[in-house]
Amino acid sequence: MNLFDLQDEVAVVIGGTGVLGGALAEGLAAAGAKVAVVGRNAERGQARAKAIVAAGGQADFFAADALQRESLRAANERIERELGAPTILVNAAGGNDPKVTVTTERAFAQIALEDWRANFDLNLVGGVLLPCQEFGTTMAARRCGSIINLASAAGHLPLSRVVAYSAAKAAVLNLSRFLAREWAPRGVRVNTITPGFFPGEQNRRLLFNADGSPTPRAAAILTHTPMGRLGEAHELVGAALFLASTRASSFVTGADIVVDGGFLAQTI
């Protein structure tokens, strides 16, 4: 018996147009799941779905805005018609708004409320709340499903410069555990994956100079990471397959799997 065989599963990856979400979509498809790549960028979403199909998997792109309930509902209905009822939901949408930072030049008191709210909307409302209400509720009605929410090392520690993002990701961890408790009697497991530092579209300029050398921030991160390097997107796939598979993790809910090269384990 293959513990990680996802044949007959339908996996929805919201934020599958991004670097981390895209890698997770590819990993789930390679394990046999039919994958719905969900996001706002049709060009990137269609390219990701085509790459999965070219590799022998099953996937299609479904346009949706995670901050719009009706958009998610329409995507859910279309996915069910075209691929089948979703059994796996990966919430990989989110990111840090550079306007909501605290530095030596910019004090916490200078953060605008609308910028703070936008960050929480992106990472908590669109990142977990609305997708779970739309997709998770239908899973609970069928009494079957696995939900995987992407958290962040910033949700465990108040990292410099990303104060609103850190607070929102801490809320993602808390809400995920609430949902795990709420939906366990209805057959839905809810867990989180906490990535450490992985280069993506949004943070690449913070981590690398134009010549490819690490910025001072990246150098500090590497010093604090026992493995001495940044993560690669494919290194999240194993944790996702474990949590997605009922065979492998049938008694796992409310858990957080940290994939960070030891960053959160390092003190002095």
N, C-alpha and C positions, 0 to 999 in steps of 0.2 A: 504494500500500500504506500503510495506516494503522499506524504503528509502535506505537500505543497502544491498538489494538483488542483487547479482552479477551473477545470473543464465544467461547462454548464453554468458557470458564474457570470454575472453581468456586473462589471465594475465601472462606476462613474468617477472620473477624476476631474474635479473642479480645480481649475488652475493648471490643467494638463498642457496648456500652451507654454508654460514656463520651463525653466531648466530642471528644477527638482520634480515638479509635477509631471513633466514629460518623461523623465527617467522612470518614475513610478508607473506611469501608464505603460511604458514599454515592458517593464518587468512583470506586471500583472498579465499582459497579453502573452508574454513568453511562457507563462505558467498555464496558459489555456483559457484565460478569461476573455470574454467579449468586452471590449473597452470603449466607453464613451468619453472622448476627450472634450471637455467642456471649458469654454472660456469666451472672451470677447474678441480676440484677435483671430479672425478667420484664416488668414494666410498662414500663421504659425500653427494653428490647430489642424488645418487640413494637411499641412506638411508632416506634422507628427503622426496623424492617422495613416497617411500614405507610407511613412517609414515603417510603421508597425505592420501594415499589410505586406509590404515588400519583404519583411523578415519572416513572413509566414503566419502572422497573427491576424486577429479580427479586431477592427476598430473603425470608428467613424467620428467625425467632428460634429458637435452640437453647439451652436452659438447660444450663449446665455450670459447675463450680467448677474453675478452673485449678489449684488446689492438690490436687485429687483425681484420681488417675490413672484410676480406673474411670469417673468422671464424664466425663472427656475422651474415654475410649475409647467410651463409649456415644454421646456426641455425634458422634464421628467416624463410627461405624457408621450412625447415623441420617441424617447429612448425605449420606453416600454413597448411601443408599437413596433419599432424597428429592430431592437436587439433582445427585448424581453425585460421582465421585471428586475430592476436593480437589486443586487444582493450585497454589493460592496460599495461603499462611498468613501472616497479619499478627498478630504478638504485641504487642498494645497495652495489656495489663493491667499494672498496677503503680501505684506511688504512694509518697509519703513518709509515714511514721508520725510524727506530731508528738511522740511520747514519746521518739524517738531523736534528740535535738537537743543541740548544744553551744552554749552562749551564755556571756556573761560571768558569768551567775548559776549556770550548771550546767556542771560540768567533764566532760571525756571519761570520767574514771574513775567517774562516777556512772551511766553508761549500764548498764541491766540487760541481762544476757545474753539473757534471753528476748525482750526488745524488739528487740535487734539481730538475733536469729535470725528473728523475725517479719518484719522488713524485708527480709531476704535471701530468705525464703520467698516473699514477695509479688512481689518484683521479679526474682529470679533463678530460683527453683524454679518458681513458677507463671507467671512472666513469660516464661521461655524453656525451661527444662530439660524439664519434663513435657510441654508442648505440642509441643515438637520431637520428643520421644521418641515420642509417640502419632501426631501428624500427619506429621511429617517422615520418620519411619521408613517409613510406608506410601508416601509420595511417592518415597523412595529405592528402594523395592521396584519401583515402576512406572517408575523412571528418568526422572522428570519432576517439576519443581516449583520454585517460588520462595518463599523464606521471608524475611520482612521483620520484623526485631525493632526495637522502639522503644527507643533508648538515651536519653541525656540529656546536655546540656552539663555537668551535674554529674559525669558519668562521665569527662570529660576534665580537669576542674579540681576541686580539693577546695573546693567552695563552702561558705560559712559556713552554719551551722545544720543542714545536711543530711548529716551525716557518714556515717551508715549507708546512706542512699539513694545518695550519691555512690559509695561503695565497691561497692554492689550493681550500679549502672549501669556502673561500670568493668568489673565481672565480666561483664556482659551483652556489652560490646564484645569482650572476650577470648574468651568462649565462642562468640560468633557467628563469629569468625574461625576458631576451631578447627573448628566445624561446616562452614564453607565449604571448608576443606581436606579434611575427612573425606568430605564428600558430593559434591564436584565430580566425581569419577570415576563417580558414580551418577546424574548428571543433575540434581542439586538445587543451586540457587544459594542462598546465604545472605548477606544483607546487612543493614545497619542504617541507620536514619534517626536522626539526633541533632537533636531539636527544641531550640530555645532556650527562651525563656520565653513560654508560651502560657497564657492564663487557662483554668482548668478548675474542676471542683467542689472539688478538694482544696486548691488554692493560692489561690483567689480572695480569701479573707480575709487572706492574707499580702500580697496585692498591692494590694487596694483597701480604703479605709475605707467606712463605711456610706453616706456621701454620694457615693461613686463616685470620690473623689479618690485618687491613688496614695499608698500608704503609703511611709514612708522606704525600705523595702527595694525597692519597685518603682521609686522615684526613683533609687536607686543602680543598679539594673539598666538603666534607661533611659539613664543617664549613660554606662554602659559599653557600650551598644549603638549602633554607628554609625548605624543607621537610625532611632534615636530613638523606637522604639515597640515594643510587644509584638506577638507573632505572632498570626495568626488561624488557626483550625483548618484551614480550606480550603487554606491555603498549604502544607500538608504533602502534599496530594494529588498534585501533579505529580511529586514525588520517588518517591512510592509507585507511581504508574503506570509510571514509567520502570523501576523495579526489578521490578515485577510482570510486565512484558511481555517475553517471550522475544525478540520481534523487536527491541525497543529495547535490551535489555541482555544479550544472550546470552553475552557474554564478561565479564560483570561479576559477581564473587563475592568475598566478603571485604571489600567496600567499605563505607565509612560516608559517607553524604550528610548534611552539616550544613545545617540550615535554622534559622538563628538571628539573622538580621539583622546579622551581623558580630560577634556577642558574643565568640566564641572568637578572632577576629582582633584584637581590641582589647587593647592593653597599656597604654601611658601616652600 
